[in-house]
Amino acid sequence: MFSHLLLNGLLAGPTYAFINLGFGLIYRVTKFFHFAHGAVYAAGREMDIGRWDKRVQA
């Protein structure tokens, strides 16, 4: 159980870090907090999950 939680944390941590880096970069350059960045991430994540599900079932 602990190893599963540890692995999930190690995989989710860098994902959150990259999202925050993207938000920070966009804000620093434009001085405007652009919420569409999160929508693009969410759409990409949904496509990746769908692709992963197909690989697991094969």
Secondary structure per residue as TSV (DSSP state, phi and psi in degrees):
chain	resnum	aa	ss	phi	psi
A	1	M	-	360.0	-46.7
A	2	F	H	-64.8	-40.0
A	3	S	H	-65.0	-35.6
A	4	H	H	-65.3	-44.1
A	5	L	H	-65.3	-39.1
A	6	L	H	-63.6	-44.9
A	7	L	H	-63.6	-42.8
A	8	N	H	-60.4	-41.5
A	9	G	H	-66.0	-40.1
A	10	L	H	-68.6	-28.1
A	11	L	H	-83.9	-35.9
A	12	A	H	-78.6	-31.9
A	13	G	H	-57.2	-54.6
A	14	P	H	-62.5	-31.9
A	15	T	H	-62.6	-47.4
A	16	Y	H	-63.9	-37.4
A	17	A	H	-63.6	-43.0
A	18	F	H	-67.4	-36.2
A	19	I	H	-62.3	-45.8
A	20	N	H	-66.2	-36.5
A	21	L	H	-62.5	-40.0
A	22	G	H	-63.8	-44.5
A	23	F	H	-61.4	-44.1
A	24	G	H	-64.4	-41.3
A	25	L	H	-64.4	-45.3
A	26	I	H	-64.2	-42.9
A	27	Y	H	-65.9	-42.0
A	28	R	H	-64.4	-37.8
A	29	V	H	-76.8	-45.4
A	30	T	H	-99.5	-13.2
A	31	K	S	57.0	31.4
A	32	F	S	-141.0	129.1
A	33	F	-	-80.8	111.8
A	34	H	-	-100.2	106.6
A	35	F	T	-76.1	-15.4
A	36	A	H	-65.5	-22.3
A	37	H	H	-58.4	-42.2
A	38	G	H	-67.1	-35.8
A	39	A	H	-67.0	-39.4
A	40	V	H	-65.0	-41.5
A	41	Y	H	-61.4	-45.5
A	42	A	H	-63.1	-41.1
A	43	A	H	-64.6	-42.8
A	44	G	H	-64.1	-39.1
A	45	R	H	-65.4	-40.6
A	46	E	H	-63.6	-40.2
A	47	M	H	-65.9	-38.4
A	48	D	H	-67.4	-40.2
A	49	I	H	-63.8	-41.8
A	50	G	H	-62.6	-40.2
A	51	R	H	-67.2	-38.2
A	52	W	H	-66.0	-40.4
A	53	D	H	-60.7	-39.4
A	54	K	H	-66.3	-37.1
A	55	R	H	-68.1	-37.7
A	56	V	H	-68.3	-38.9
A	57	Q	H	-74.0	-23.9
A	58	A	-	-71.5	360.0
